[in-house]
Amino acid sequence: MAPDMNLMTQDILSRKIPSTGELIPAIGLGTWQTFNVSAEAEKKPLEDVLKILIAKGGTVIDSSPMYGKSEEVVGDLSTSLKLNQKLFIATKVWTNGKDDGIKQMSDSFRLLRREKIDLMQIHNLTDWETHLKTLKVWKEEGKIKYIGLTHYLDSVHEKLAGIIVKEKVDFIQINYNLLNRHAEEKLLPAARDNGVAVLVNRPFEEGTLFQKTKGKKIPEWAKDFDCESWGQFFLKFILSNPAVTCVIPGTNKPHHMLDNIGAGWGRLPNQKQKENMVKFIST
């Protein structure tokens, strides 16, 4: 059963895309594993997830050809629900070679039911120099709105920081969370200083954060930044970094979608509170 969507009515936190000034909601939706489904019974809760995302002010959804049927499921469900054009759709190119890249991206347009894609990203920097040339042309032609680069490993942060200093891109998508703060050292400052928007993946460290806090109550002082759950605790920490534009936790559960998007309401932790959050989790 879908949760009561009347529970939260505030405007969701939005952040600017530096290259244009366009505002996007700071909580989005990832589709890795969760949208890679075939059975109709598995698609039903995903319909409710999409409805909640839009109803509560979210728009950003991220996918990839790497994610199995996820692009197709996003395209089919959002179209049948008449929500497709309300979404800020981000996907990726994940192959080698110019021609294969063009074919793969063209397939993504078809699967996502889009004539224009909001953000096309080069997945894990795969043949990035080749694809970046194509994406710059496609952006000029209006086929895509924004260009991005992604990775999920700390070991690539320095390389990615170097690229965005030299190359004009609109977005990066990276790993960053309360347990893994490596991006704070160089990559997030580089994004801030070079006017690059940041999508954050792996916000829960693949579930490890929930394992660490299982059976424990949220500290009383978390109420000072309007936190009502562990999920919001973890997401608000990420959003408290002003270089972060949007965080994209994945889920196939409507009540988790509602809880996640709740992190986009109310106050965010200040520097002292962030230090307390780090200490709390580390112990």
C-alpha atoms as an extended CHARMM CRD file, in Angstrom:
* protein
*
       283  EXT
         1         1  MET       CA              0.0000000000        0.0000000000        0.0000000000  PROA      1               0.0000000000
         2         2  ALA       CA              1.3180000000        3.4410000000       -0.8940000000  PROA      2               0.0000000000
         3         3  PRO       CA              1.9700000000        5.7740000000        2.0490000000  PROA      3               0.0000000000
         4         4  ASP       CA             -0.1420000000        8.8240000000        2.7140000000  PROA      4               0.0000000000
         5         5  MET       CA              1.2970000000       11.4980000000        0.4330000000  PROA      5               0.0000000000
         6         6  ASN       CA             -0.4740000000       14.2580000000        2.3830000000  PROA      6               0.0000000000
         7         7  LEU       CA              1.9080000000       13.8080000000        5.2990000000  PROA      7               0.0000000000
         8         8  MET       CA              4.4360000000       16.2580000000        3.9010000000  PROA      8               0.0000000000
         9         9  THR       CA              3.4830000000       19.4340000000        2.1060000000  PROA      9               0.0000000000
        10        10  GLN       CA              6.5050000000       21.7550000000        2.3150000000  PROA      10              0.0000000000
        11        11  ASP       CA              8.4920000000       22.7910000000       -0.7300000000  PROA      11              0.0000000000
        12        12  ILE       CA             11.4160000000       20.4640000000       -1.2870000000  PROA      12              0.0000000000
        13        13  LEU       CA             14.9430000000       21.8590000000       -1.1180000000  PROA      13              0.0000000000
        14        14  SER       CA             16.2470000000       22.7680000000       -4.5790000000  PROA      14              0.0000000000
        15        15  ARG       CA             19.7720000000       23.5100000000       -5.7470000000  PROA      15              0.0000000000
        16        16  LYS       CA             21.1220000000       25.3680000000       -8.7850000000  PROA      16              0.0000000000
        17        17  ILE       CA             22.9120000000       23.7080000000      -11.6780000000  PROA      17              0.0000000000
        18        18  PRO       CA             25.8760000000       26.0930000000      -11.8320000000  PROA      18              0.0000000000
        19        19  SER       CA             26.2680000000       26.1170000000      -15.6170000000  PROA      19              0.0000000000
        20        20  THR       CA             22.7440000000       27.4670000000      -16.1960000000  PROA      20              0.0000000000
        21        21  GLY       CA             21.2080000000       28.4510000000      -12.8700000000  PROA      21              0.0000000000
        22        22  GLU       CA             18.3590000000       25.9620000000      -13.3880000000  PROA      22              0.0000000000
        23        23  LEU       CA             16.9650000000       24.6670000000      -10.1010000000  PROA      23              0.0000000000
        24        24  ILE       CA             16.4630000000       20.9530000000       -9.5110000000  PROA      24              0.0000000000
        25        25  PRO       CA             15.1630000000       19.1850000000       -6.3970000000  PROA      25              0.0000000000
        26        26  ALA       CA             17.9400000000       18.0300000000       -4.0980000000  PROA      26              0.0000000000
        27        27  ILE       CA             16.4690000000       14.5300000000       -3.5980000000  PROA      27              0.0000000000
        28        28  GLY       CA             16.1120000000       12.2510000000       -6.5990000000  PROA      28              0.0000000000
        29        29  LEU       CA             15.8650000000        8.5620000000       -7.3960000000  PROA      29              0.0000000000
        30        30  GLY       CA             18.4340000000        6.0170000000       -8.5260000000  PROA      30              0.0000000000
        31        31  THR       CA             17.4140000000        2.8980000000      -10.4660000000  PROA      31              0.0000000000
        32        32  TRP       CA             20.3970000000        0.5520000000      -10.0560000000  PROA      32              0.0000000000
        33        33  GLN       CA             18.9260000000       -2.9320000000       -9.3190000000  PROA      33              0.0000000000
        34        34  THR       CA             15.5710000000       -1.5660000000       -8.1260000000  PROA      34              0.0000000000
        35        35  PHE       CA             14.0950000000       -0.8710000000      -11.5990000000  PROA      35              0.0000000000
        36        36  ASN       CA             15.6350000000       -3.9000000000      -13.3290000000  PROA      36              0.0000000000
        37        37  VAL       CA             12.4050000000       -5.9260000000      -13.2520000000  PROA      37              0.0000000000
        38        38  SER       CA             10.1890000000       -7.8020000000      -15.6900000000  PROA      38              0.0000000000
        39        39  ALA       CA              7.1790000000       -9.1200000000      -13.7710000000  PROA      39              0.0000000000
        40        40  GLU       CA              4.1000000000       -6.8780000000      -13.6270000000  PROA      40              0.0000000000
        41        41  ALA       CA              3.8190000000       -7.4930000000       -9.8800000000  PROA      41              0.0000000000
        42        42  GLU       CA              7.3020000000       -6.0210000000       -9.4360000000  PROA      42              0.0000000000
        43        43  LYS       CA              6.3890000000       -2.9320000000      -11.4560000000  PROA      43              0.0000000000
        44        44  LYS       CA              3.3710000000       -1.9680000000       -9.3480000000  PROA      44              0.0000000000
        45        45  PRO       CA              5.3210000000       -0.5910000000       -6.3690000000  PROA      45              0.0000000000
        46        46  LEU       CA              7.5840000000        1.2430000000       -8.8140000000  PROA      46              0.0000000000
        47        47  GLU       CA              4.5470000000        3.1040000000      -10.1180000000  PROA      47              0.0000000000
        48        48  ASP       CA              3.8800000000        4.3140000000       -6.5780000000  PROA      48              0.0000000000
        49        49  VAL       CA              7.5540000000        5.2620000000       -6.1550000000  PROA      49              0.0000000000
        50        50  LEU       CA              7.3530000000        7.4620000000       -9.2690000000  PROA      50              0.0000000000
        51        51  LYS       CA              4.0400000000        8.9820000000       -8.1720000000  PROA      51              0.0000000000
        52        52  ILE       CA              5.4990000000        9.9090000000       -4.7760000000  PROA      52              0.0000000000
        53        53  LEU       CA              8.6640000000       11.3340000000       -6.3050000000  PROA      53              0.0000000000
        54        54  ILE       CA              6.6410000000       13.7360000000       -8.4560000000  PROA      54              0.0000000000
        55        55  ALA       CA              3.8640000000       14.4320000000       -5.9370000000  PROA      55              0.0000000000
        56        56  LYS       CA              6.3480000000       15.4900000000       -3.2760000000  PROA      56              0.0000000000
        57        57  GLY       CA              8.3100000000       17.7900000000       -5.5700000000  PROA      57              0.0000000000
        58        58  GLY       CA             11.0730000000       15.5200000000       -6.8760000000  PROA      58              0.0000000000
        59        59  THR       CA             11.9770000000       15.1900000000      -10.5560000000  PROA      59              0.0000000000
        60        60  VAL       CA             15.4690000000       13.7000000000      -10.9130000000  PROA      60              0.0000000000
        61        61  ILE       CA             15.7780000000       10.0460000000      -11.9090000000  PROA      61              0.0000000000
        62        62  ASP       CA             19.0410000000        8.3920000000      -12.8790000000  PROA      62              0.0000000000
        63        63  SER       CA             19.5500000000        5.2620000000      -14.9730000000  PROA      63              0.0000000000
        64        64  SER       CA             22.0610000000        3.5450000000      -17.2570000000  PROA      64              0.0000000000
        65        65  PRO       CA             22.3060000000        0.8330000000      -19.9380000000  PROA      65              0.0000000000
        66        66  MET       CA             24.3610000000       -1.0020000000      -17.3080000000  PROA      66              0.0000000000
        67        67  TYR       CA             21.2310000000       -1.3580000000      -15.1680000000  PROA      67              0.0000000000
        68        68  GLY       CA             19.5200000000       -4.0770000000      -17.1900000000  PROA      68              0.0000000000
        69        69  LYS       CA             15.8950000000       -3.1980000000      -17.9780000000  PROA      69              0.0000000000
        70        70  SER       CA             15.8570000000       -0.0800000000      -15.8240000000  PROA      70              0.0000000000
        71        71  GLU       CA             15.7570000000        2.4560000000      -18.6650000000  PROA      71              0.0000000000
        72        72  GLU       CA             12.8900000000        0.6080000000      -20.3480000000  PROA      72              0.0000000000
        73        73  VAL       CA             10.9410000000        0.3330000000      -17.0860000000  PROA      73              0.0000000000
        74        74  VAL       CA             11.4210000000        4.0350000000      -16.3460000000  PROA      74              0.0000000000
        75        75  GLY       CA             10.2820000000        4.9410000000      -19.8470000000  PROA      75              0.0000000000
        76        76  ASP       CA              7.2640000000        2.6280000000      -19.8790000000  PROA      76              0.0000000000
        77        77  LEU       CA              5.9830000000        3.4060000000      -16.3770000000  PROA      77              0.0000000000
        78        78  SER       CA              6.5120000000        7.1580000000      -16.5350000000  PROA      78              0.0000000000
        79        79  THR       CA              4.7790000000        7.3040000000      -19.9120000000  PROA      79              0.0000000000
        80        80  SER       CA              1.7870000000        5.2140000000      -18.8290000000  PROA      80              0.0000000000
        81        81  LEU       CA              1.4570000000        7.3980000000      -15.7150000000  PROA      81              0.0000000000
        82        82  LYS       CA              1.7770000000       10.5550000000      -17.8410000000  PROA      82              0.0000000000
        83        83  LEU       CA              4.7580000000       11.6320000000      -15.7460000000  PROA      83              0.0000000000
        84        84  ASN       CA              7.5680000000       11.2690000000      -18.2760000000  PROA      84              0.0000000000
        85        85  GLN       CA              7.7960000000       14.9250000000      -19.2370000000  PROA      85              0.0000000000
        86        86  LYS       CA              7.7970000000       15.9580000000      -15.5800000000  PROA      86              0.0000000000
        87        87  LEU       CA             11.0010000000       14.0300000000      -14.9230000000  PROA      87              0.0000000000
        88        88  PHE       CA             14.5590000000       15.2890000000      -15.1100000000  PROA      88              0.0000000000
        89        89  ILE       CA             15.9550000000       12.1560000000      -16.7580000000  PROA      89              0.0000000000
        90        90  ALA       CA             19.6300000000       11.3200000000      -16.4200000000  PROA      90              0.0000000000
        91        91  THR       CA             21.2090000000        8.2970000000      -18.0600000000  PROA      91              0.0000000000
        92        92  LYS       CA             24.6290000000        7.2190000000      -19.2790000000  PROA      92              0.0000000000
        93        93  VAL       CA             26.7720000000        5.9150000000      -22.1030000000  PROA      93              0.0000000000
        94        94  TRP       CA             28.7070000000        2.7990000000      -21.1140000000  PROA      94              0.0000000000
        95        95  THR       CA             30.6390000000        1.3720000000      -24.0400000000  PROA      95              0.0000000000
        96        96  ASN       CA             33.7690000000        1.9020000000      -26.1190000000  PROA      96              0.0000000000
        97        97  GLY       CA             34.0160000000        3.6260000000      -29.4810000000  PROA      97              0.0000000000
        98        98  LYS       CA             32.1810000000        6.5150000000      -31.1050000000  PROA      98              0.0000000000
        99        99  ASP       CA             29.7270000000        4.4600000000      -33.1830000000  PROA      99              0.0000000000
       100       100  ASP       CA             28.8490000000        2.0610000000      -30.3650000000  PROA      100             0.0000000000
       101       101  GLY       CA             28.3550000000        5.0450000000      -28.0750000000  PROA      101             0.0000000000
       102       102  ILE       CA             25.9790000000        6.7150000000      -30.5150000000  PROA      102             0.0000000000
       103       103  LYS       CA             24.0180000000        3.4730000000      -30.9370000000  PROA      103             0.0000000000
       104       104  GLN       CA             23.7690000000        2.9010000000      -27.1910000000  PROA      104             0.0000000000
       105       105  MET       CA             22.6490000000        6.4510000000      -26.4840000000  PROA      105             0.0000000000
       106       106  SER       CA             20.1150000000        6.3090000000      -29.3090000000  PROA      106             0.0000000000
       107       107  ASP       CA             18.7150000000        3.1520000000      -27.7040000000  PROA      107             0.0000000000
       108       108  SER       CA             18.4160000000        5.0510000000      -24.4200000000  PROA      108             0.0000000000
       109       109  PHE       CA             16.3180000000        7.7660000000      -26.0830000000  PROA      109             0.0000000000
       110       110  ARG       CA             13.9830000000        5.0540000000      -27.4030000000  PROA      110             0.0000000000
       111       111  LEU       CA             13.7630000000        3.1060000000      -24.1500000000  PROA      111             0.0000000000
       112       112  LEU       CA             13.2060000000        6.2190000000      -22.0470000000  PROA      112             0.0000000000
       113       113  ARG       CA             10.5610000000        7.4880000000      -24.5040000000  PROA      113             0.0000000000
       114       114  ARG       CA             12.3850000000       10.7830000000      -24.9160000000  PROA      114             0.0000000000
       115       115  GLU       CA             13.2920000000       13.0290000000      -27.8410000000  PROA      115             0.0000000000
       116       116  LYS       CA             15.5540000000       15.0210000000      -25.5130000000  PROA      116             0.0000000000
       117       117  ILE       CA             17.4170000000       13.7390000000      -22.4560000000  PROA      117             0.0000000000
       118       118  ASP       CA             18.1680000000       16.1380000000      -19.6370000000  PROA      118             0.0000000000
       119       119  LEU       CA             21.5410000000       14.7080000000      -18.6190000000  PROA      119             0.0000000000
       120       120  MET       CA             23.7440000000       12.2480000000      -20.5030000000  PROA      120             0.0000000000
       121       121  GLN       CA             26.6970000000       11.0240000000      -18.4630000000  PROA      121             0.0000000000
       122       122  ILE       CA             29.7830000000        9.0180000000      -19.3720000000  PROA      122             0.0000000000
       123       123  HSD       CA             29.5180000000        6.0230000000      -17.0630000000  PROA      123             0.0000000000
       124       124  ASN       CA             32.6310000000        5.3620000000      -14.9670000000  PROA      124             0.0000000000
       125       125  LEU       CA             34.6830000000        7.4390000000      -17.4390000000  PROA      125             0.0000000000
       126       126  THR       CA             34.4380000000        4.6330000000      -20.0280000000  PROA      126             0.0000000000
       127       127  ASP       CA             36.1700000000        5.9400000000      -23.1960000000  PROA      127             0.0000000000
       128       128  TRP       CA             35.2990000000        9.3980000000      -21.9170000000  PROA      128             0.0000000000
       129       129  GLU       CA             37.3560000000       11.4280000000      -24.3720000000  PROA      129             0.0000000000
       130       130  THR       CA             35.6080000000        9.8100000000      -27.3500000000  PROA      130             0.0000000000
       131       131  HSD       CA             32.0870000000       10.1960000000      -25.9570000000  PROA      131             0.0000000000
       132       132  LEU       CA             32.6620000000       13.7300000000      -24.7230000000  PROA      132             0.0000000000
       133       133  LYS       CA             33.2020000000       14.8820000000      -28.3100000000  PROA      133             0.0000000000
       134       134  THR       CA             29.8580000000       13.3420000000      -29.3310000000  PROA      134             0.0000000000
       135       135  LEU       CA             28.0580000000       14.8150000000      -26.3410000000  PROA      135             0.0000000000
       136       136  LYS       CA             29.3370000000       18.3180000000      -27.0200000000  PROA      136             0.0000000000
       137       137  VAL       CA             27.8850000000       18.0910000000      -30.5470000000  PROA      137             0.0000000000
       138       138  TRP       CA             24.5940000000       16.6660000000      -29.2570000000  PROA      138             0.0000000000
       139       139  LYS       CA             24.3440000000       19.4350000000      -26.6930000000  PROA      139             0.0000000000
       140       140  GLU       CA             24.8180000000       22.0460000000      -29.4210000000  PROA      140             0.0000000000
       141       141  GLU       CA             22.0950000000       20.3090000000      -31.4540000000  PROA      141             0.0000000000
       142       142  GLY       CA             19.7140000000       20.2900000000      -28.4850000000  PROA      142             0.0000000000
       143       143  LYS       CA             19.4690000000       16.4890000000      -28.1840000000  PROA      143             0.0000000000
       144       144  ILE       CA             20.7450000000       16.6430000000      -24.6170000000  PROA      144             0.0000000000
       145       145  LYS       CA             20.6600000000       19.4890000000      -22.1280000000  PROA      145             0.0000000000
       146       146  TYR       CA             23.5990000000       18.6470000000      -19.8800000000  PROA      146             0.0000000000
       147       147  ILE       CA             26.8270000000       16.5980000000      -20.0320000000  PROA      147             0.0000000000
       148       148  GLY       CA             28.1540000000       14.6080000000      -17.0810000000  PROA      148             0.0000000000
       149       149  LEU       CA             30.9190000000       12.2490000000      -15.9500000000  PROA      149             0.0000000000
       150       150  THR       CA             30.4670000000        9.5300000000      -13.3300000000  PROA      150             0.0000000000
       151       151  HSD       CA             32.4040000000        7.2030000000      -11.0830000000  PROA      151             0.0000000000
       152       152  TYR       CA             31.8960000000        5.3800000000       -7.8100000000  PROA      152             0.0000000000
       153       153  LEU       CA             35.4560000000        4.7620000000       -6.5620000000  PROA      153             0.0000000000
       154       154  ASP       CA             37.5830000000        6.9500000000       -4.2990000000  PROA      154             0.0000000000
       155       155  SER       CA             40.6520000000        6.0130000000       -6.3280000000  PROA      155             0.0000000000
       156       156  VAL       CA             39.2850000000        7.9200000000       -9.3470000000  PROA      156             0.0000000000
       157       157  HSD       CA             38.4060000000       11.1360000000       -7.4940000000  PROA      157             0.0000000000
       158       158  GLU       CA             41.7240000000       12.8360000000       -8.2190000000  PROA      158             0.0000000000
       159       159  LYS       CA             41.5290000000       11.9760000000      -11.9230000000  PROA      159             0.0000000000
       160       160  LEU       CA             37.9530000000       13.2360000000      -12.1000000000  PROA      160             0.0000000000
       161       161  ALA       CA             38.9130000000       16.4550000000      -10.3290000000  PROA      161             0.0000000000
       162       162  GLY       CA             41.6480000000       17.0000000000      -12.9110000000  PROA      162             0.0000000000
       163       163  ILE       CA             39.2620000000       16.4540000000      -15.8050000000  PROA      163             0.0000000000
       164       164  ILE       CA             36.6510000000       18.9570000000      -14.6340000000  PROA      164             0.0000000000
       165       165  VAL       CA             39.3120000000       21.6380000000      -14.2630000000  PROA      165             0.0000000000
       166       166  LYS       CA             40.2320000000       21.2210000000      -17.9460000000  PROA      166             0.0000000000
       167       167  GLU       CA             36.9720000000       20.1230000000      -19.6130000000  PROA      167             0.0000000000
       168       168  LYS       CA             33.6490000000       21.9340000000      -19.6860000000  PROA      168             0.0000000000
       169       169  VAL       CA             31.0530000000       19.5790000000      -18.2360000000  PROA      169             0.0000000000
       170       170  ASP       CA             27.8360000000       20.3590000000      -16.3600000000  PROA      170             0.0000000000
       171       171  PHE       CA             27.7120000000       17.4700000000      -13.8840000000  PROA      171             0.0000000000
       172       172  ILE       CA             29.6920000000       14.8250000000      -12.1090000000  PROA      172             0.0000000000
       173       173  GLN       CA             28.1390000000       11.8680000000      -10.2990000000  PROA      173             0.0000000000
       174       174  ILE       CA             30.1770000000       10.4450000000       -7.4320000000  PROA      174             0.0000000000
       175       175  ASN       CA             30.1260000000        8.3620000000       -4.2720000000  PROA      175             0.0000000000
       176       176  TYR       CA             29.8690000000       10.2670000000       -0.9870000000  PROA      176             0.0000000000
       177       177  ASN       CA             28.2840000000        9.4780000000        2.3690000000  PROA      177             0.0000000000
       178       178  LEU       CA             28.6900000000        9.6670000000        6.1200000000  PROA      178             0.0000000000
       179       179  LEU       CA             31.0470000000        6.6630000000        6.1770000000  PROA      179             0.0000000000
       180       180  ASN       CA             32.9700000000        7.5960000000        3.0400000000  PROA      180             0.0000000000
       181       181  ARG       CA             33.9330000000       11.2630000000        2.9630000000  PROA      181             0.0000000000
       182       182  HSD       CA             36.8950000000       11.0150000000        0.6030000000  PROA      182             0.0000000000
       183       183  ALA       CA             35.1930000000       13.3270000000       -1.9330000000  PROA      183             0.0000000000
       184       184  GLU       CA             35.4520000000       16.1970000000        0.5580000000  PROA      184             0.0000000000
       185       185  GLU       CA             39.2340000000       16.3410000000        0.1350000000  PROA      185             0.0000000000
       186       186  LYS       CA             39.5880000000       17.4230000000       -3.5210000000  PROA      186             0.0000000000
       187       187  LEU       CA             36.6470000000       16.4660000000       -5.7000000000  PROA      187             0.0000000000
       188       188  LEU       CA             33.7870000000       18.3830000000       -4.1100000000  PROA      188             0.0000000000
       189       189  PRO       CA             35.9150000000       21.5620000000       -3.7980000000  PROA      189             0.0000000000
       190       190  ALA       CA             36.9370000000       21.1690000000       -7.4550000000  PROA      190             0.0000000000
       191       191  ALA       CA             33.2980000000       20.8690000000       -8.5070000000  PROA      191             0.0000000000
       192       192  ARG       CA             32.3760000000       23.9430000000       -6.4700000000  PROA      192             0.0000000000
       193       193  ASP       CA             35.2600000000       26.0210000000       -7.7980000000  PROA      193             0.0000000000
       194       194  ASN       CA             34.6550000000       25.0430000000      -11.4420000000  PROA      194             0.0000000000
       195       195  GLY       CA             30.8700000000       25.4300000000      -11.5060000000  PROA      195             0.0000000000
       196       196  VAL       CA             30.0250000000       21.7380000000      -11.8500000000  PROA      196             0.0000000000
       197       197  ALA       CA             26.8230000000       20.2370000000      -10.4160000000  PROA      197             0.0000000000
       198       198  VAL       CA             27.1650000000       17.0990000000       -8.2680000000  PROA      198             0.0000000000
       199       199  LEU       CA             24.9040000000       14.0590000000       -8.1490000000  PROA      199             0.0000000000
       200       200  VAL       CA             25.6820000000       11.7110000000       -5.2530000000  PROA      200             0.0000000000
       201       201  ASN       CA             25.3610000000        7.9490000000       -5.5370000000  PROA      201             0.0000000000
       202       202  ARG       CA             25.8630000000        5.2910000000       -2.8580000000  PROA      202             0.0000000000
       203       203  PRO       CA             24.4480000000        7.5740000000       -0.1330000000  PROA      203             0.0000000000
       204       204  PHE       CA             23.9170000000        4.6700000000        2.2660000000  PROA      204             0.0000000000
       205       205  GLU       CA             27.2610000000        2.9490000000        1.5150000000  PROA      205             0.0000000000
       206       206  GLU       CA             25.4640000000       -0.0330000000       -0.0250000000  PROA      206             0.0000000000
       207       207  GLY       CA             23.3040000000       -0.4250000000        3.1000000000  PROA      207             0.0000000000
       208       208  THR       CA             26.2280000000       -0.4830000000        5.5390000000  PROA      208             0.0000000000
       209       209  LEU       CA             24.9770000000        2.6510000000        7.3030000000  PROA      209             0.0000000000
       210       210  PHE       CA             21.6450000000        0.9850000000        8.0670000000  PROA      210             0.0000000000
       211       211  GLN       CA             23.4460000000       -2.1100000000        9.3410000000  PROA      211             0.0000000000
       212       212  LYS       CA             25.5290000000        0.0140000000       11.7200000000  PROA      212             0.0000000000
       213       213  THR       CA             22.4470000000        1.7230000000       13.1570000000  PROA      213             0.0000000000
       214       214  LYS       CA             20.0910000000       -1.2670000000       13.2340000000  PROA      214             0.0000000000
       215       215  GLY       CA             18.2040000000       -1.3810000000       16.5300000000  PROA      215             0.0000000000
       216       216  LYS       CA             19.4990000000        2.0320000000       17.5780000000  PROA      216             0.0000000000
       217       217  LYS       CA             17.4530000000        5.1860000000       18.0830000000  PROA      217             0.0000000000
       218       218  ILE       CA             18.2080000000        8.3990000000       16.2490000000  PROA      218             0.0000000000
       219       219  PRO       CA             19.9830000000       10.7810000000       18.6560000000  PROA      219             0.0000000000
       220       220  GLU       CA             17.6960000000       13.3300000000       20.2270000000  PROA      220             0.0000000000
       221       221  TRP       CA             19.7700000000       16.2040000000       18.8460000000  PROA      221             0.0000000000
       222       222  ALA       CA             18.9140000000       15.1320000000       15.2760000000  PROA      222             0.0000000000
       223       223  LYS       CA             15.5620000000       16.8620000000       15.8010000000  PROA      223             0.0000000000
       224       224  ASP       CA             17.4610000000       20.1500000000       15.6820000000  PROA      224             0.0000000000
       225       225  PHE       CA             17.7880000000       19.6740000000       11.9250000000  PROA      225             0.0000000000
       226       226  ASP       CA             14.3270000000       18.1920000000       11.3710000000  PROA      226             0.0000000000
       227       227  CYS       CA             15.4550000000       14.5790000000       11.0540000000  PROA      227             0.0000000000
       228       228  GLU       CA             12.8500000000       11.8470000000       11.5320000000  PROA      228             0.0000000000
       229       229  SER       CA             14.6410000000        8.6600000000       10.4100000000  PROA      229             0.0000000000
       230       230  TRP       CA             18.0520000000        7.1390000000        9.8450000000  PROA      230             0.0000000000
       231       231  GLY       CA             17.6110000000        7.5130000000        6.0980000000  PROA      231             0.0000000000
       232       232  GLN       CA             17.0500000000       11.2430000000        6.5210000000  PROA      232             0.0000000000
       233       233  PHE       CA             20.0070000000       11.4130000000        8.9190000000  PROA      233             0.0000000000
       234       234  PHE       CA             22.3110000000       10.0080000000        6.2340000000  PROA      234             0.0000000000
       235       235  LEU       CA             20.8570000000       12.0810000000        3.3770000000  PROA      235             0.0000000000
       236       236  LYS       CA             20.8420000000       15.3610000000        5.2990000000  PROA      236             0.0000000000
       237       237  PHE       CA             24.5240000000       14.8970000000        6.0620000000  PROA      237             0.0000000000
       238       238  ILE       CA             25.2450000000       14.7070000000        2.3190000000  PROA      238             0.0000000000
       239       239  LEU       CA             23.0390000000       17.6920000000        1.4900000000  PROA      239             0.0000000000
       240       240  SER       CA             24.7030000000       19.7880000000        4.1710000000  PROA      240             0.0000000000
       241       241  ASN       CA             27.6690000000       20.0580000000        1.8070000000  PROA      241             0.0000000000
       242       242  PRO       CA             26.7730000000       23.0150000000       -0.4370000000  PROA      242             0.0000000000
       243       243  ALA       CA             28.7130000000       21.5390000000       -3.3790000000  PROA      243             0.0000000000
       244       244  VAL       CA             26.1570000000       18.7040000000       -3.5940000000  PROA      244             0.0000000000
       245       245  THR       CA             23.3280000000       19.4220000000       -6.0190000000  PROA      245             0.0000000000
       246       246  CYS       CA             21.2120000000       16.2730000000       -5.6930000000  PROA      246             0.0000000000
       247       247  VAL       CA             21.4510000000       12.8890000000       -4.0020000000  PROA      247             0.0000000000
       248       248  ILE       CA             19.9000000000        9.8630000000       -5.7350000000  PROA      248             0.0000000000
       249       249  PRO       CA             19.1390000000        6.9680000000       -3.3520000000  PROA      249             0.0000000000
       250       250  GLY       CA             17.6350000000        3.9720000000       -5.1030000000  PROA      250             0.0000000000
       251       251  THR       CA             14.5060000000        2.2380000000       -3.8680000000  PROA      251             0.0000000000
       252       252  ASN       CA             11.6070000000        0.0950000000       -5.0410000000  PROA      252             0.0000000000
       253       253  LYS       CA              9.5840000000        0.7060000000       -1.8860000000  PROA      253             0.0000000000
       254       254  PRO       CA              7.0610000000        3.5830000000       -1.7950000000  PROA      254             0.0000000000
       255       255  HSD       CA              7.4650000000        4.2000000000        1.9440000000  PROA      255             0.0000000000
       256       256  HSD       CA             11.2330000000        4.4830000000        1.5040000000  PROA      256             0.0000000000
       257       257  MET       CA             10.7440000000        6.9750000000       -1.3370000000  PROA      257             0.0000000000
       258       258  LEU       CA              8.5430000000        9.0950000000        0.9130000000  PROA      258             0.0000000000
       259       259  ASP       CA             11.0450000000        8.8860000000        3.7480000000  PROA      259             0.0000000000
       260       260  ASN       CA             13.9980000000        9.7130000000        1.4910000000  PROA      260             0.0000000000
       261       261  ILE       CA             12.3520000000       12.7560000000       -0.0010000000  PROA      261             0.0000000000
       262       262  GLY       CA             11.5900000000       13.9640000000        3.5140000000  PROA      262             0.0000000000
       263       263  ALA       CA             15.3120000000       14.7130000000        3.8160000000  PROA      263             0.0000000000
       264       264  GLY       CA             14.6890000000       17.5830000000        1.4170000000  PROA      264             0.0000000000
       265       265  TRP       CA             12.4910000000       19.3860000000        3.9380000000  PROA      265             0.0000000000
       266       266  GLY       CA             13.4210000000       21.4730000000        6.9300000000  PROA      266             0.0000000000
       267       267  ARG       CA             16.8040000000       22.4110000000        8.3060000000  PROA      267             0.0000000000
       268       268  LEU       CA             20.1540000000       20.8480000000        7.4280000000  PROA      268             0.0000000000
       269       269  PRO       CA             22.9000000000       20.1710000000        9.9640000000  PROA      269             0.0000000000
       270       270  ASN       CA             25.4340000000       22.9180000000       10.6100000000  PROA      270             0.0000000000
       271       271  GLN       CA             29.1810000000       22.2860000000       10.8420000000  PROA      271             0.0000000000
       272       272  LYS       CA             29.1160000000       21.3900000000       14.5450000000  PROA      272             0.0000000000
       273       273  GLN       CA             26.1680000000       19.0480000000       14.0480000000  PROA      273             0.0000000000
       274       274  LYS       CA             27.9510000000       17.3990000000       11.1140000000  PROA      274             0.0000000000
       275       275  GLU       CA             30.9600000000       16.7570000000       13.3450000000  PROA      275             0.0000000000
       276       276  ASN       CA             28.6350000000       15.1690000000       15.9080000000  PROA      276             0.0000000000
       277       277  MET       CA             27.1130000000       12.9690000000       13.1780000000  PROA      277             0.0000000000
       278       278  VAL       CA             30.5510000000       11.7330000000       12.1270000000  PROA      278             0.0000000000
       279       279  LYS       CA             31.5100000000       10.9980000000       15.7520000000  PROA      279             0.0000000000
       280       280  PHE       CA             28.2040000000        9.2230000000       16.4150000000  PROA      280             0.0000000000
       281       281  ILE       CA             28.5200000000        6.9110000000       13.4010000000  PROA      281             0.0000000000
       282       282  SER       CA             32.2030000000        6.1930000000       14.0140000000  PROA      282             0.0000000000
       283       283  THR       CA             31.4180000000        4.9320000000       17.5090000000  PROA      283             0.0000000000
